[in-house]
Amino acid sequence: MKGFVSICLLLLALSSTVIAKPPRRYDLELEDATSQTPTACVDDDVTCALLDATKWLLQQQEEDWGWNGGISTSSVVLAMQLANESWYHGKALKTQLGIKQLEIELLAELGRSAKLSGCGTSSQRHSRLAKISVGRLALYILALESTCHDTRDFYGNDLVELLEHNMRRFPREGFNNHFQYSLGVLALCQSGDGSVKLKHIRELLAGQREDGCYRFDGEVGPDVASLSVMALSCAKASVPASFRSRFVQKFNNTVSCIRSKQQEDGSFGNGISTALASQALKAANIPPSLWRADVALQRVLETQHEDSHFGNLGATVQILPLLANRHYGSVEDVKMACNIQGTDSDNSQSGGAPSVPTEQPGPPITIQILIENGIDTEEPSVTVSATAPAGSTLFQFLQEAMASSEGAFSFESKMTDFGNSMTSFNGLANDGVNHRYWSILIGSDRESASTGTDGIFPEDGGEYIFYYRSY
């Protein structure tokens, strides 16, 4: 671990230093008014629920720019990034202050551990670091990874090494269930470079009962099994060929456990359990028709309160990724925006914090855009080509296509808190009354997009289908 002595002193100082009171929020709100002004959502229940929930989360930001006294800052940052990676890249002042507070909170927590354990030789390092819980450290790593930090060099600390060390003694007091362990595996997996080992996968599988469920799951609600499936789905690339058949068998057992928990009304228990189960089945690529995905989503939406949260802050941050068609294993997708934005991979100059992105347009590339009406199948499809610099968003390609099509192709969109939302193609608009909307499919496999047109960066020769269908 780099710079141990100096960072130890820094952390000790942080843990005992009173941070000055921040400027009045009113002043910053004036400066940041444009980026924080709410906009109306499109006529779509899921989009509206997503927008309203994120606005509510932002309203819970406290005077120090964290959430819930620092307990939930990492969870909120992670949820906001999974909901829309543009939240960080938009560079809004409140957003950047929230992420800076995330860094301060982690440094303070490292400092408290150093103060309790003593600080000096490298032989004391692991006893000091072991005082940070695996669950909290995993959430810190996931939040930092989603906001373009280098978790291998966070102000001189290798957080990934720290996490792996803290996961070695399992089970033990305070770290004895597979929900926390699954969070740890997810964080190792999302940090890349082969951090997940076979021993981690074996431990997750060993916690299963014969029916594929986990001991801490009750009669209703497969919460631990759901997080385990998300972790295993992410880590499956690390499974050696000699263990693959065993892995697949045990993995499928846990998926079956989750599916067996679905009730007649489509839920998997309460709103949190239903959201986690839905995210897990999505991560495992289980066809939606096999588990009534749309019905489960409706049960989750019904738990949203009039003031837009889902019962409390903790429930809201766990449900938010589902509303964006993502899950806790989607951090790798969110991180793609870091490379596209030109973030410098060497962040040691800024203690692991993200550097200022640079924009360098790439060479021109061409994609195909298809417009298909899945409701009126007699309506002919429209195909147009679009050319734009590499690194352009799909929305920018749409603009180029409309400008060059000489009237053969047109679209309309609305700006929301999550970027441009497509509302109409060639005069055929979203129909909220009859639940008919445009969706985005990608490639010959027609895979559903996990983000909107502002979050998709086409590759040369790619095919992007805008498909009109009912939900």
C-alpha positions as CSV (number, residue, x, y, z in Angstrom):
1,M,0.0,0.0,0.0
2,K,1.5,3.3,-1.1
3,G,2.6,6.1,1.1
4,F,1.4,4.3,4.3
5,V,3.1,6.5,6.9
6,S,2.1,9.8,5.3
7,I,-1.5,8.7,4.7
8,C,-1.8,7.4,8.2
9,L,-0.9,10.8,9.6
10,L,-3.3,12.4,7.2
11,L,-6.1,10.1,8.2
12,L,-5.4,10.7,11.9
13,A,-5.6,14.4,11.3
14,L,-8.9,14.1,9.4
15,S,-10.5,12.0,12.1
16,S,-9.8,14.6,14.8
17,T,-10.3,17.7,12.8
18,V,-13.5,19.7,12.8
19,I,-14.5,20.5,9.2
20,A,-15.5,24.1,8.7
21,K,-19.2,24.7,8.1
22,P,-19.9,24.9,4.4
23,P,-21.3,27.9,2.7
24,R,-25.1,28.5,3.0
25,R,-27.0,26.2,0.6
26,Y,-28.9,29.3,-0.7
27,D,-25.7,30.7,-2.2
28,L,-24.8,27.4,-4.0
29,E,-28.4,26.9,-5.2
30,L,-28.2,30.2,-7.0
31,E,-24.9,29.3,-8.6
32,D,-26.1,25.8,-9.5
33,A,-29.7,26.6,-10.4
34,T,-29.6,25.5,-14.0
35,S,-28.4,22.0,-13.4
36,Q,-30.7,21.4,-10.5
37,T,-33.9,22.7,-11.9
38,P,-36.5,19.9,-12.0
39,T,-38.0,19.1,-15.4
40,A,-41.2,17.2,-16.2
41,C,-41.0,13.5,-16.9
42,V,-42.5,11.9,-19.9
43,D,-45.8,10.1,-19.7
44,D,-44.3,6.9,-18.5
45,D,-44.9,5.5,-15.0
46,V,-41.4,4.0,-14.6
47,T,-39.6,7.2,-15.9
48,C,-41.8,9.4,-13.6
49,A,-41.1,7.2,-10.6
50,L,-37.4,7.3,-11.4
51,L,-37.3,11.0,-11.8
52,D,-39.3,11.7,-8.7
53,A,-37.3,9.3,-6.5
54,T,-34.0,10.8,-7.6
55,K,-35.3,14.3,-6.9
56,W,-36.3,13.2,-3.4
57,L,-32.9,11.7,-2.8
58,L,-31.2,15.0,-3.8
59,Q,-33.5,16.8,-1.4
60,Q,-32.1,14.7,1.4
61,Q,-28.6,16.0,0.9
62,E,-27.5,17.6,4.2
63,E,-25.5,20.7,5.0
64,D,-22.2,18.9,4.7
65,W,-23.3,17.6,1.3
66,G,-23.5,14.0,2.5
67,W,-26.6,11.8,3.2
68,N,-27.9,10.5,6.5
69,G,-25.1,11.6,8.7
70,G,-22.6,9.9,6.4
71,I,-24.2,6.5,6.8
72,S,-25.8,6.5,3.3
73,T,-23.6,8.8,1.2
74,S,-22.0,5.9,-0.7
75,S,-25.3,4.2,-1.2
76,V,-26.9,7.3,-2.6
77,V,-23.9,8.1,-4.9
78,L,-24.0,4.6,-6.3
79,A,-27.8,4.6,-6.8
80,M,-27.6,8.0,-8.6
81,Q,-24.9,6.7,-10.9
82,L,-26.8,3.5,-11.7
83,A,-29.9,5.6,-12.4
84,N,-27.9,7.8,-14.8
85,E,-24.2,8.0,-15.2
86,S,-24.6,11.6,-16.6
87,W,-25.3,12.7,-13.0
88,Y,-21.6,12.7,-12.2
89,H,-20.4,13.8,-15.7
90,G,-22.8,16.8,-15.7
91,K,-20.3,18.5,-13.2
92,A,-23.1,20.1,-11.2
93,L,-21.7,21.8,-8.1
94,K,-23.9,19.9,-5.6
95,T,-23.0,16.7,-7.3
96,Q,-19.3,17.3,-7.0
97,L,-19.6,18.4,-3.4
98,G,-21.5,15.2,-2.6
99,I,-18.7,13.1,-4.2
100,K,-16.1,15.1,-2.4
101,Q,-17.9,14.5,0.9
102,L,-17.9,10.7,0.0
103,E,-14.1,10.9,-0.1
104,I,-13.9,12.8,3.2
105,E,-16.2,10.3,4.9
106,L,-14.1,7.3,3.8
107,L,-10.8,9.1,4.8
108,A,-12.3,9.9,8.2
109,E,-13.4,6.2,8.6
110,L,-9.9,5.0,7.7
111,G,-8.5,7.6,10.1
112,R,-10.7,6.4,13.0
113,S,-9.5,2.8,12.4
114,A,-5.9,4.0,12.4
115,K,-6.4,5.9,15.6
116,L,-7.9,2.8,17.3
117,S,-5.3,0.4,16.1
118,G,-2.2,2.5,16.2
119,C,-0.2,3.5,13.2
120,G,3.4,2.9,12.4
121,T,4.9,-0.2,10.8
122,S,3.4,-2.0,7.8
123,S,2.9,-5.1,10.0
124,Q,0.2,-3.2,11.8
125,R,-1.6,-2.3,8.6
126,H,-4.0,-5.2,8.3
127,S,-5.1,-5.1,11.9
128,R,-5.9,-1.5,11.4
129,L,-7.8,-2.0,8.2
130,A,-9.7,-5.0,9.4
131,K,-11.8,-2.7,11.6
132,I,-13.8,-1.4,8.5
133,S,-16.8,-3.5,7.8
134,V,-16.9,-5.4,4.5
135,G,-20.3,-4.1,3.6
136,R,-19.5,-0.5,4.1
137,L,-16.1,-0.8,2.3
138,A,-17.8,-2.6,-0.6
139,L,-20.3,0.2,-1.0
140,Y,-17.5,2.8,-0.9
141,I,-15.6,1.0,-3.6
142,L,-18.7,0.6,-5.8
143,A,-19.6,4.3,-5.4
144,L,-16.0,5.4,-6.1
145,E,-15.7,3.1,-9.1
146,S,-18.9,4.5,-10.6
147,T,-17.5,8.0,-10.3
148,C,-14.2,7.3,-12.1
149,H,-11.9,7.0,-9.1
150,D,-8.9,4.7,-8.9
151,T,-9.7,2.4,-5.9
152,R,-6.3,0.8,-6.2
153,D,-4.8,4.2,-5.2
154,F,-7.2,6.2,-3.2
155,Y,-5.0,8.8,-1.4
156,G,-2.3,6.1,-1.2
157,N,-4.6,3.3,-0.1
158,D,-5.3,0.2,-2.2
159,L,-9.0,-0.3,-1.2
160,V,-9.3,-3.5,-3.3
161,E,-6.4,-5.1,-1.4
162,L,-8.0,-3.9,1.8
163,L,-11.4,-5.4,0.9
164,E,-9.9,-8.7,-0.1
165,H,-8.0,-8.9,3.2
166,N,-11.1,-8.1,5.3
167,M,-13.0,-10.8,3.5
168,R,-10.6,-13.6,4.4
169,R,-11.9,-14.3,7.9
170,F,-15.5,-15.4,7.2
171,P,-17.6,-16.0,9.1
172,R,-16.8,-14.0,12.2
173,E,-18.7,-11.7,14.6
174,G,-20.1,-8.8,12.7
175,F,-19.4,-10.5,9.3
176,N,-21.3,-13.7,9.2
177,N,-23.9,-13.5,6.5
178,H,-23.7,-13.8,2.7
179,F,-25.4,-10.6,2.0
180,Q,-22.3,-8.6,3.1
181,Y,-20.1,-11.2,1.4
182,S,-22.0,-10.8,-1.9
183,L,-21.5,-7.0,-1.7
184,G,-17.8,-7.7,-1.2
185,V,-17.6,-10.0,-4.3
186,L,-19.5,-7.4,-6.3
187,A,-17.0,-4.7,-5.3
188,L,-14.0,-6.9,-6.2
189,C,-15.6,-7.9,-9.5
190,Q,-16.4,-4.3,-10.5
191,S,-12.9,-3.1,-9.6
192,G,-11.6,-5.4,-12.4
193,D,-8.1,-7.0,-12.9
194,G,-9.1,-10.5,-11.7
195,S,-9.7,-9.5,-8.1
196,V,-12.4,-12.2,-7.7
197,K,-10.8,-15.5,-6.8
198,L,-12.2,-19.0,-6.9
199,K,-12.2,-19.0,-3.1
200,H,-14.7,-16.1,-3.2
201,I,-17.0,-18.0,-5.6
202,R,-16.8,-21.2,-3.5
203,E,-17.7,-19.3,-0.4
204,L,-20.8,-17.8,-1.9
205,L,-21.9,-21.2,-3.2
206,A,-21.1,-22.9,0.1
207,G,-23.7,-20.7,1.8
208,Q,-26.6,-22.2,-0.1
209,R,-29.0,-24.7,1.3
210,E,-30.0,-27.7,-0.8
211,D,-32.9,-25.6,-2.4
212,G,-30.5,-22.9,-3.5
213,C,-31.7,-20.4,-0.9
214,Y,-29.7,-18.9,1.9
215,R,-30.1,-19.4,5.7
216,F,-30.7,-15.7,6.4
217,D,-33.6,-15.6,3.9
218,G,-37.0,-16.1,5.5
219,E,-40.0,-17.8,4.2
220,V,-40.9,-14.8,2.0
221,G,-38.3,-12.7,0.2
222,P,-35.0,-14.0,-1.3
223,D,-32.8,-11.0,-0.4
224,V,-29.5,-12.8,0.2
225,A,-30.0,-15.1,-2.7
226,S,-30.7,-12.1,-5.0
227,L,-27.5,-10.3,-4.1
228,S,-25.6,-13.6,-4.4
229,V,-26.9,-14.1,-7.9
230,M,-25.9,-10.5,-8.9
231,A,-22.4,-11.2,-7.5
232,L,-22.1,-14.6,-9.2
233,S,-23.4,-13.2,-12.5
234,C,-20.6,-10.6,-12.4
235,A,-17.9,-13.1,-11.3
236,K,-18.8,-16.0,-13.7
237,A,-15.9,-15.0,-16.0
238,S,-13.5,-15.9,-13.2
239,V,-14.8,-19.5,-12.9
240,P,-12.2,-21.9,-14.2
241,A,-13.3,-24.6,-16.7
242,S,-12.7,-27.4,-14.1
243,F,-15.3,-25.8,-11.8
244,R,-17.8,-24.5,-14.4
245,S,-20.3,-27.4,-14.4
246,R,-20.5,-27.3,-10.6
247,F,-20.9,-23.5,-10.7
248,V,-23.7,-23.6,-13.2
249,Q,-25.6,-26.2,-11.2
250,K,-25.4,-24.2,-8.0
251,F,-26.1,-20.9,-9.7
252,N,-29.2,-22.3,-11.3
253,N,-30.4,-23.6,-8.0
254,T,-30.2,-20.1,-6.5
255,V,-32.0,-18.6,-9.5
256,S,-34.7,-21.3,-8.9
257,C,-34.9,-20.3,-5.3
258,I,-35.6,-16.7,-6.3
259,R,-38.2,-17.6,-8.8
260,S,-39.9,-19.9,-6.2
261,K,-40.4,-16.9,-3.9
262,Q,-42.6,-15.0,-6.5
263,Q,-46.1,-14.7,-5.1
264,E,-49.4,-14.7,-6.9
265,D,-49.5,-10.9,-7.1
266,G,-46.1,-10.9,-8.9
267,S,-44.1,-9.6,-5.9
268,F,-41.3,-11.4,-4.1
269,G,-42.3,-10.0,-0.7
270,N,-42.0,-6.3,0.1
271,G,-40.8,-3.6,-2.3
272,I,-37.1,-4.1,-1.4
273,S,-37.2,-7.8,-1.9
274,T,-39.1,-7.5,-5.1
275,A,-36.6,-5.0,-6.4
276,L,-33.6,-7.1,-5.5
277,A,-35.1,-10.2,-6.9
278,S,-35.9,-8.4,-10.2
279,Q,-32.4,-7.1,-10.4
280,A,-31.0,-10.5,-9.8
281,L,-33.1,-12.2,-12.5
282,K,-32.1,-9.4,-14.9
283,A,-28.4,-9.9,-14.0
284,A,-28.8,-13.6,-14.7
285,N,-30.5,-12.9,-18.1
286,I,-33.6,-14.8,-17.2
287,P,-36.3,-14.1,-19.9
288,P,-38.8,-11.6,-18.4
289,S,-41.8,-13.8,-19.5
290,L,-40.6,-16.6,-17.2
291,W,-41.0,-14.5,-14.0
292,R,-43.7,-11.9,-14.9
293,A,-41.2,-9.0,-14.8
294,D,-43.7,-6.4,-15.7
295,V,-46.1,-7.4,-12.9
296,A,-43.2,-7.4,-10.4
297,L,-42.2,-3.9,-11.5
298,Q,-45.8,-2.7,-11.0
299,R,-45.7,-4.1,-7.4
300,V,-42.6,-2.1,-6.8
301,L,-44.1,1.1,-8.2
302,E,-47.1,0.7,-5.9
303,T,-44.8,1.0,-2.9
304,Q,-43.8,4.6,-3.8
305,H,-45.2,7.2,-1.5
306,E,-46.8,10.5,-2.5
307,D,-43.7,12.4,-1.7
308,S,-41.7,10.1,-4.1
309,H,-39.6,7.9,-1.7
310,F,-40.2,4.1,-1.3
311,G,-40.6,4.1,2.5
312,N,-37.2,5.5,3.5
313,L,-33.9,6.4,2.1
314,G,-32.5,2.8,2.4
315,A,-35.4,1.4,0.4
316,T,-35.2,4.1,-2.2
317,V,-31.5,3.6,-3.0
318,Q,-32.1,-0.2,-3.4
319,I,-35.1,0.2,-5.7
320,L,-33.7,3.0,-7.9
321,P,-31.4,0.8,-10.1
322,L,-34.4,-1.4,-11.1
323,L,-36.3,1.6,-12.3
324,A,-33.3,2.3,-14.6
325,N,-33.2,-1.3,-15.8
326,R,-29.9,-1.8,-14.0
327,H,-28.6,-3.8,-11.0
328,Y,-25.6,-3.7,-8.7
329,G,-23.5,-5.5,-11.3
330,S,-24.0,-2.7,-13.8
331,V,-21.2,-0.5,-12.4
332,E,-19.0,-1.7,-15.2
333,D,-21.4,-0.3,-17.7
334,V,-21.5,3.0,-15.9
335,K,-17.7,3.1,-15.9
336,M,-17.6,3.1,-19.7
337,A,-18.6,6.8,-19.6
338,C,-15.3,7.5,-17.7
339,N,-13.2,6.3,-20.7
340,I,-15.5,8.1,-23.2
341,Q,-15.3,11.3,-21.3
342,G,-11.5,11.1,-21.5
343,T,-10.8,10.6,-17.8
344,D,-7.1,10.3,-17.1
345,S,-6.4,6.8,-15.8
346,D,-3.5,8.0,-13.6
347,N,-5.1,9.8,-10.8
348,S,-2.3,9.7,-8.3
349,Q,-1.8,13.5,-8.6
350,S,-5.2,14.0,-7.1
351,G,-5.3,11.2,-4.6
352,G,-7.4,8.9,-6.7
353,A,-10.0,11.6,-7.5
354,P,-11.3,11.9,-11.0
355,S,-9.4,14.3,-13.3
356,V,-10.9,16.8,-15.6
357,P,-12.2,15.2,-18.8
358,T,-11.0,16.3,-22.2
359,E,-13.0,16.1,-25.4
360,Q,-11.2,15.0,-28.5
361,P,-13.6,14.0,-31.3
362,G,-12.7,10.8,-33.0
363,P,-12.8,9.8,-36.7
364,P,-16.2,9.7,-38.4
365,I,-18.1,6.4,-38.0
366,T,-21.4,5.3,-39.6
367,I,-24.3,3.4,-38.0
368,Q,-27.7,2.1,-39.1
369,I,-30.9,3.4,-37.4
370,L,-34.1,1.4,-37.8
371,I,-37.6,2.6,-36.9
372,E,-40.1,-0.3,-36.4
373,N,-43.7,-0.3,-35.4
374,G,-44.3,-3.5,-33.4
375,I,-48.0,-2.7,-32.9
376,D,-49.0,-2.0,-36.5
377,T,-46.9,-4.6,-38.3
378,E,-48.2,-3.5,-41.7
379,E,-46.4,-0.2,-41.3
380,P,-43.2,-0.3,-43.2
381,S,-39.9,0.0,-41.3
382,V,-37.6,2.9,-42.0
383,T,-33.8,2.5,-42.2
384,V,-31.4,5.5,-42.3
385,S,-27.7,5.8,-42.0
386,A,-26.0,8.4,-39.8
387,T,-22.4,9.5,-39.6
388,A,-20.8,11.3,-36.7
389,P,-17.4,11.4,-34.9
390,A,-16.5,8.4,-32.8
391,G,-17.5,9.1,-29.2
392,S,-20.7,10.8,-30.1
393,T,-23.9,9.8,-28.3
394,L,-26.7,8.0,-30.0
395,F,-28.8,11.2,-29.7
396,Q,-26.2,13.1,-31.7
397,F,-26.4,10.4,-34.4
398,L,-30.2,10.8,-34.5
399,Q,-29.7,14.6,-35.0
400,E,-27.3,13.9,-37.9
401,A,-29.7,11.4,-39.4
402,M,-32.7,13.8,-39.3
403,A,-30.6,16.6,-40.8
404,S,-29.4,14.5,-43.8
405,S,-32.6,12.4,-44.5
406,E,-34.4,15.2,-46.4
407,G,-37.6,14.6,-44.5
408,A,-37.6,10.8,-44.6
409,F,-36.8,10.6,-40.9
410,S,-37.8,12.8,-38.0
411,F,-38.0,12.5,-34.2
412,E,-39.1,14.5,-31.2
413,S,-37.7,14.4,-27.7
414,K,-38.1,16.0,-24.2
415,M,-35.3,17.0,-21.9
416,T,-35.6,15.4,-18.5
417,D,-33.3,15.2,-15.5
418,F,-31.9,12.0,-17.1
419,G,-31.2,13.6,-20.5
420,N,-33.1,13.4,-23.8
421,S,-36.1,11.1,-23.7
422,M,-37.5,10.1,-27.1
423,T,-41.2,10.9,-27.5
424,S,-41.9,10.5,-31.2
425,F,-40.5,9.0,-34.5
426,N,-41.9,10.0,-37.9
427,G,-45.0,11.4,-36.2
428,L,-45.8,8.4,-34.1
429,A,-45.8,9.5,-30.5
430,N,-45.7,7.7,-27.1
431,D,-49.2,7.0,-26.0
432,G,-49.5,7.0,-22.2
433,V,-53.3,6.2,-22.2
434,N,-52.8,3.0,-24.1
435,H,-49.3,2.3,-22.6
436,R,-47.5,2.4,-26.0
437,Y,-43.9,3.6,-26.0
438,W,-40.7,3.7,-28.0
439,S,-37.9,1.5,-26.8
440,I,-34.3,1.1,-27.8
441,L,-32.9,-2.3,-29.1
442,I,-29.3,-2.8,-30.0
443,G,-27.7,-5.1,-32.6
444,S,-28.9,-8.2,-34.4
445,D,-29.7,-9.8,-31.0
446,R,-32.0,-6.8,-30.3
447,E,-30.8,-6.5,-26.8
448,S,-32.7,-3.9,-24.7
449,A,-30.7,-0.8,-23.9
450,S,-30.0,-0.1,-20.2
451,T,-29.9,3.6,-20.6
452,G,-31.2,6.4,-22.9
453,T,-29.8,7.9,-26.1
454,D,-27.5,10.2,-24.1
455,G,-25.8,7.2,-22.4
456,I,-25.2,5.1,-25.6
457,F,-22.0,5.6,-27.6
458,P,-22.4,3.7,-30.9
459,E,-19.6,1.7,-32.5
460,D,-18.9,1.8,-36.2
461,G,-21.3,-0.3,-38.2
462,G,-23.7,-0.7,-35.2
463,E,-27.4,-1.2,-35.6
464,Y,-29.8,0.6,-33.3
465,I,-33.6,-0.1,-33.5
466,F,-36.3,2.2,-32.1
467,Y,-39.2,-0.2,-31.5
468,Y,-42.8,0.9,-30.8
469,R,-44.6,-1.5,-28.5
470,S,-47.1,-1.7,-25.7
471,Y,-46.2,-2.4,-22.1
